[in-house]
Amino acid sequence: MDIKLLAPPADPAFLPMTFPAYRHLLTVEVGPKLLGEAGSPPVQPVALGAFLASEAVGLALLALPLGERETAELLSVYVVGEHRGKGWGKKLVQAAETVASNAGFANLGVVWTEGGSGSQWWAKVSQELGWGPPERRTLSVLFTAQEAPRFPWLDRFPVREGCEIVPFVSVTREEMEALKVSQEKSPWIAPDLVPWRYVEEGFEERTSVALRAPEGIMGWVINHALSAQWLRFTCSFIRKDWGRRGRILPLFSESIHRMVEAGFTMASFVAPVRHPTMVQFVEKHMAPWAQQARWTLGSTKKLQHQPQWVTRAG
């Protein structure tokens, strides 16, 4: 069995060997890591194919960031069923480490779902190859339109007096500029939760909402459609002094009702550990009633320059 760098575009036989969200990267051309993802950075994909004679039997897919001093990312590793248990998955990981190191990256990272397919294999291989210990990155919940009404807070909290919930698409340019000016004067919004990025890069308009107060826009829930049936709650925020007593919950309730009306049957909500209040909310007020709640874990390996030993296919 040989491991080769795949020339663009990769053979379609490799498409089933990575996650649907990453299959566009098998063009092996510079592009966004995730299609339709607001703020998704451009990356250089690298695909390593494993071949038995001329048959494609395995794939490792990497994303090399274009910015300086960033960490390369191992997106997926796959070996077809009948060839597993022979060490080829480990060899693909080692080849990925070599490529990232030779490209000048000091670190290679990976993220996976706790308890997901292949997680036991990865725990064993990453330890053998000297990767760092896993750390929690996000808590994600998956729930259906039928499960959403079980959330005990749904429709329980009224909108604050004098305020109204409006479609996010109706937020005016002047209101958005006022948010930017306020943020510049005294930052109060986490950098990854600023709403104006979505005005520029797109969002799901039917289900995304904002809280309009006499003082201006105080909160928002911004979503993206992952498919015709699947909605992702991407960005949710309310100003800290307005967040007490569940004041963001009317926004979530309204967004969920709009989700059902729009015909979405499934939704996901992801809480990064850098936002502990959000994680606590998901753990306590969403996970017990959701179809699935799982942690994503991350690990990093410090790389040393190694001689190139993979060849190029095609």
Buried (B, 14 or more C-beta within 10 A) or exposed (E): BEBBBBEEEBBEEBBEBBEEBBBBBBEBEEBBBBEEBBBEEEBBBBBBBBBBEEEBBBBBBBBBBEEEEBBBBBBBBBBBEEBBEEEBBBBBBBBBBBBBBBEEBBBBBBBBBBEEEBEEBBBEBBEEEEBEEBEEBBBBBBBEBEBBEEBEBBEEBEBBEEBEBBBBEEBEEEBBEBBEEBBEEEEEBEEEBBBBBBBEEEBBBBBBBBBBBEEBBBBBBBBBBBEEEBBBBBBBBBBEEBBEEBBBBBBBBBBBBBBBEBEBBBBBBBBBBEBEEBBEBBBEBBBEBBEEBBBBBBBBBEBEEEEEEBEEBE
